[in-house]
Amino acid sequence: MTYSVDRLSQRHIYIAAVLLSFLLSLLGFSHLFLPNISVDGVLYLRCAAAYSQGGLKAAMALYPWPFYSIMIAHLHQLGLSYITAAHLLDMLLQAWMVYFFIRIVFHFNPSPRVGVWALLCIICYSTFNGDRGILLRDFGYWAFYLTSFWAALVFLKTEKQRYLWLFGLNILVATLFRIEGVVIASCVILLFFCMPGWSFFARCRNSLIMAWPFGLGLVLLLLIGTHNLYGGGRLQDVHRALTHGLAMLLENKAQTVELMDKALKANYKFIHTEQMYFSMLIGFFFYKIVTCTEVVYSALAVYGWTKKALILNCREKILWYGLLITQALVLFVFLMNQLFLTSRYTLALSLLIVLWVPFSIEHLYQKSLIATRKWRLSFNVALGCFFIFSLLYSFVHIGPTKKYLYDNTLHWLQQHTGSSDRIAVNDPIVLYQVKGAIPTWNEDLAASTQENTCEFAAYRYVVIKFRRQDPIAHCTNLKLVQSYHNEKDAVANIYEVRR
């Protein structure tokens, strides 16, 4: 017996979404035992190993916000390797994200067909899928961020206080993955305090309930003593941003404008560098948001917003738009300070935008039902082709990759070295692949990171990864035995230390 879309239940859609998420995660982890791991991923695994061996202090000595690594360490105790435990944790968090994305859509429209659009949107979202195979603590942040957003929306609809408590718990867990959760929590608490239609007492009560986990966390820090936890970890960053953030931002902006002045004013005296600086930042900011959200999703979201495909009441608008504005401001300030943005930083904002897309598709589908058969067929074919293309594009790598370097370097080292051989490496990924997630190889990592050093008497081999210029090519006590490079001339040289 076949099911039509209209006969599907929400439960069927949730089950399908979670199973598909696990399947896509497995495809993303196709190199599970030799992954294309990032430098941050190595740090998380080393931090997990440090926690297993030396507890919280040892973990925080490596990384000041180790909640993600602590979860990996506890999964490791089940008999899994650190890398397998990390991937399993990410798979669970990714499925959690998919589930609550669809649940938020069902909150506004319980129609199974809209649920199918939501499932297709999040499952085929190439920006999200492209990160599935990478170890990221951000998955935990995104998962609990969406859950807290759902809890806040449900409270606005039902005014049942348990959802306020649930919001506080979930935004606290999100904060334990990324410190930006403090900003989101503060924003939502302020928005709830300004909600229309409530008495002053109700506003104060609701805001205090939402803030309960942070009050509890502050009490625990005071009881433990922040000096025992290296100053409270990333909380120092929050304090620094509040006290010196504006001064640092203005200083960075002045330095950038000054550099632009020196580079451009000599030949282009008519240019106003400060206006150009902000124009470039704003243009790049919108470019990154659109590309992270994806062009088609962005267009559909704008279409849905203009056509009122999703009707929000006053309080829902305050919450949703307030979060959009807050996320945009945080990202723009980060861009001004660091002059770069990646999909990792923009995805939390993009998810709020993509939530409009299922309603836009449903609006277009309803229009197709009353259109001509030819128009309806064209719409269905175009929609199907888009989702298929987006899903396939998620797992296609375009451009040069460093995996060739890492695979060949590791293969050579495994063939020519023994367990007693010391190897100096300037890349933590190579060193992780050679030695694993042990927390005791800092000296081997540091030995070849300083340029113009030739002090390698304690090692048998030196592995140096670079672009353009080899920093140790001048060392006469080294013999080049192997060299690998990729399409963009990233090079990995393996030297044998002369005796």
N, C-alpha and C positions, 0 to 999 in steps of 0.2 A: 504494500500500500504506500503510495507516494504522498508526501505532504506538500501542499501549496504553501506559499509564504504566509498567507493569512491564517493558516491552520497551525503554524508554529507557535509554541508558547515561549514565554520569556526564559523558562528553564532550559529549553532546547537550545536557545541562542547562547545562553551563558555557557553551557557545556561545550557547544561547538567552538565558542571563542577561546575558552581555556585550552581545549585540545589543540586547536590550530596554533595558539601561541606557543605551546610546548613543542609542536612540530617545527615551527619556524625557528625557535631557539636552538633546537638540535641541529638544524641546517646551518645556523650561524656559528655553532660550536663544532663544525665539521673537523676542525683541527684541535680537538679537545686535548690531546696529549702532547701536542706541539703547537700551541696556539700562537696567533699573531698578536702577542701580548704587548700592551703599552707600558711606558715607563711608570705611569701611575698604577697600573695593574701589578707590576713587580713590587711597588711600594706597599700596596695593600696586602699582598701575600707575605712579604717579609714582616710586616706589622702583625699579621695573624700568627706567624711562627714565633715572633717575639712575645706575644701575649701568652701563647701556650707554654713557653719556657720561663718567662719572668713576670707574668702578670701585667696589670694595667700600666704601671710605671714604665716597664720595658717597652710596651707598645707605644706609649705617648712620647717616649724618647725618640722614636722613629717618625711618628706621625701624630700631630696634636689633636686629631678628631677621629679616634679609632673604632667607632661603633660598628662600622661595616666589617672591619677586619676581625673584631671580636666575634661577630656572628659567623664568619668563615671559620675561625678557630674552634668554635663549639661544634660546627658541622664536621670539622676535621676529626673530632673525637669519636665520631661514629665509624671511623675506619676509612674515611675517604682521604685522598690526597688533598693538599691545600687548593690546587687548581681545580680539581673536580668539585670540591665543596663550594668554591667561589662560583663556578658555573651553575651548580644546582641552585644556589641562593638567587642568582640573577634570573634563572628560569622562573622561579616562584614569584619573584617581584615583577617580572614582565607580565606573567599571567594575571597578577593582581591588578596591574595597570589596565590591562585590556578589560578585565571584568568591571572595574569601577568606571571606566570610560563609557561602557555600554549602559551601566546602571544609571549614570547621570543623564544619559539620553532618555532612558525609560522614565526617569523622574518627570520629564516634561511631556513625553508622549509614549504611552504604553503600547502603542501599535507594534505588533511583531515585524511588520514590514520596515518601520523606522529602525527597529532593532537590528534588522539585517543590514540596512545601510550603515548603521554605526559599526557593526562587526566588520564589514568590508572596509570601511574607512580606516579603522585602527589596525586591522590585520595587514592591509596593503600600504600602510603609511611608511614610505621608504626611508625617511629620515630616522624614524624609530627603529625600523628593522635593520638599518645599516649599523646600528650600535649594538645589536643583540649579541654579537660574538665578542664584544670587548668587555673586560672587567670594569664596571663603573659603579661607584657608590650612588650615582645619580638615579639609578633605577629605584632604589629605596626612597629617595626624596620624591621622585615623580609619583610613585605608587601611593604613598601616604599623603602627599599633597592633593591628589585627586580624591582620595577618601575623605580628607578633611573638607574639601570643597563640597562633596556630596552631602556630608553631615550638616554643613551650614545651610545648604539649600533645603534639605528636609526639615530642619528646624523652622526656617522661614515659612514653610508650608503648613507644618503641624503645630509649631510652638511647643513641642515636647522637649523638656529640658535635658533628657538623656542624650539628645543629639548634640547639645552644647558640650556636655562632658566628653562625648565621642570626638567632637571636633578637637578639643584641647589635647586629648590623648594622641590622636593621629598627627596633629601638627607638631607635637613634641617629638614623636618618632621621626617624622620628616626632618626635623631640625637636627636630630642625632646623625642623620646621613649628610646633610649639608646645612651649614650655619645660616644660609639665607632664609631658612624657615622662621627665624626670629623676626625678620622683616615682614614676611607674609602674615605671621600670627599677629604682630602689632597692627598691621594694616586692617585685617579683618575685625579685630577687637575694636579698633577706632570706628570702622564702618558700622558695626553693630551698635555702638554707642550713639551714632548719629541717625539711626533708622527712624523714619517717621512713624507715627501712630502708636508709639509706646510711651508709657509714663517714664519720668526721670528715674524712678525706682527700678522699673523693669529694665531700662537700659543699663543701669549700674549693675544690677543682678546678673544679667546676661553676659556682660563684658567680664565680670569677675569669674563667673563659671568657666568661660572660655580660656581665661588666663591661669586656671588652677595649676596645670602641669609646670608652668614656668616658675610659679611661686614655690612649688614643691622642689623643683630643681635648684632654685636659689638657696633654699633652706639646707638641702643636702650638701651643696658646695660649701656653705658656711660651716656645717658640722664636720665635714671631712677636712676642710682647710685647703684652699686653692693652692698653697705652696706645695702640698703633697701631690698635686696633679699638674705640675709645671704651669702654674698660673691659670688653670682652668682651660687649657687648650686653645681652641679657636675663639673662645670668648674674649681673648685679648684683642682679636681682630675687630670684634664688635665695639669694644671700648675705644680702640684706636680710631675707628671710623667715626664714632660719635664725637670724639674730642678733637681730632686733627684732620678728619676727612675732607672738610671744605678747603682748608689751607693746602693740603696735599693736591687736591683736584685743581685749584687755581694755579699752583706752582707748576704742575705738569702741563697745564694748558698754556701757560706763559712760555715755557721752554719749547713746546711744539711750535707755537706761533713764531717764536724767535728763530727757530731753525728754518721755518718756511720763509721768513723774511730774508734770511741770508741766501737761501737757495734761489728765490724768485725775483726779489726786488732789483737785483743787478741788471736783469734783462727785461723785466716787466714792471716798470715803476707804477703803472696804473692799477696794479692788483691790490685789493684790500685783503690782506692775508687772514685777518680775524674772521671776516665774513666767509672767506673760502674755507677756513678751518671748520666752522660750524656747518657749512653746506656739505662738505665732504663727509663729516661725521653723520649728519642726518641721512644723506643719500646711502652711505654704507650701512647704516642701521636698518633702514627699511629694506635694503637689498637682502641683508642677512635674515630678517624676519620672514620675508616672502620666500626665499629659497629654503629656509628651514621648514616653514609651513608647507611649502611646495606651491608652485604657481597655480595649478588647477584648484587645489584646496583653498588657497587664498582667494581666488576669484569666486569660488562657490560660497565661501564664507561672506564675502562682501555682498554677493547677490542675495544670500539669505537674509542678511542684515537689512539691506535696502527694501526687500520685499516683505519684511516682517514674517519670514517663514517660522521663526520662533518668537512667540509672544511672551515677554517677561513682564511681571508686575513691577511696581516701583521698587520694592525692597530687593528683588532679584537683580534688577538693573544696577542698583547701588553696589551690591556685592560683586557682580560679574564685571562691570565696567571699572569698579574700584580696583579689583585685582589686576585687570588688564593695564590700567594706568600705572599701578605700583610696579608691576613686573617691567613695564617699558622704561620707567624712570630708573629702576635699579640697573637694567641693562645699559641704558644710555650713559649713566654715571660710570659704570665699569668700562664702557668703550672709551669715554673721555680719559680715563685714568690709565688704561692698558693699551688702547689703540688696536684691539682685536676682539672678535667674538667668534665662538664656535657653536655648533648645533647643541652641544651639551648645555650651554648656558641659556640658549634661546628656546629650548624645547618646552619648558614649563609654560612660557607665554604662548607658544605655538599650539599646545594642547588646548588651551582655552579658545583659540581661534578655530581649530579643527572641530571642536564640539558643535559648531554651527553647521558643519557640512552635511551631516545626515538629514537635517531639517531642510536644507536647500535642495538636496536630491529628492526628498519626498515632495517638495513644492513643485519641482520640475516634472516629477513622475505624474503627479495629479494633473498637471497641464497636458502631459502627453496622452492621458486617458481620454481627453475630450478633443484631441487633435486628430488629424488624418492618420490613417494606418501607416503611411509611408513615413511621416514625421515620428510616430511612435516607434517604429522599427529602427529608424536612424538613431533615436535617443538611446534605446536599449543597447544597440550595437556599440555606440560610442562609449556608453558607460561601462559596458563589459570590457571593451578593449583598454580603457583607461585603467581599470582595476588590475587587469592582467599585466599590463605594462609596468604599472607601479610596483606590483609585487615582484616581478622578475627583476626590475631595476634595483630592488633592495639588495640583491645579492650579487650584483655585477660590479666588479672593481674596474674603474677607468683610470688609466695612468700608471706610472711606475709604482712598484711596491718594494718594500724593504725585506719582505719575507724571503726572497732569494738569498739575500745577504745572510740572514740569520740561519736559514736552513743549511747552507753550505759551510758557514763558519762552524756551526755546532757539529755537523757531520765530520769535519776535518779534526776538530778538537777531540771528539769521542774516539776517533781512530788512532790518534797520535799521543794522547796523554793518559796518565794513570791517576788513581785517586790521591797519590802523594804529590803530584806535580802542582806547583803553585802557578797560577796564571793571572797576569795583570790585565785588566780590561777597563776601557773607558766608557763602556755602555752597560747599564744595569740589566738590559734585556738579555744580552749575550751571557753575562755573568749568572743571571738567574737560570738560563737554560743549561749552563754548565754545572752549577753548584746547587740549584734548587732554592727553596725559600728558607734558607738558614740566615739568621741575623748576625753572622760573625764575619762577613766578608767585606766590610768597609775598607780595610786597608788594601785589599786587592783592587777595589774599585777606584780608590783615590790615587793609586800609584801612577797611573798614566793619564790622569785628567789634567795635570799641570803641564803646560807647554814648556819646552826646553829642558825637561828633566830626562836624564838618561840613567837614573839610579834603579836598575832592574836586576841587581846581582842576586836577589833572593828568589827570583822567578825563573821558570824554564821558558815560558812563552809570554809574549805581549800581544794582545789583540787591540787594535785601534780602529775605530770607525770614524770617518770624517768625510767632508766634502771640500773640494778645491785643493786644500793643502794639508799634507800629513804633518802633524806637529812634532813627530819624533823621527822623521826621515833622516835628520842630521846625525843621529846617534850611531857612533861607530861600533858600539858593542852589541848591535842588533843585526841579525841576518834575516832578510825577507824570504820567507819560505812559501807563502801563499797570498794571493790577492783576489778579492771578489768585488764586482761592482754591478750596479743595476742601470736602468735606462737613463736615469738622471745623474749619473756619475757619482752616486753615493758609493763609497769605497770601504771595504773592511780588509785591512792588512793584518797578516799573522807573522810575527817576528819570533825567531829563536834567539835566546840570549846567549851570546858567545861566552865561553869560559876561558 
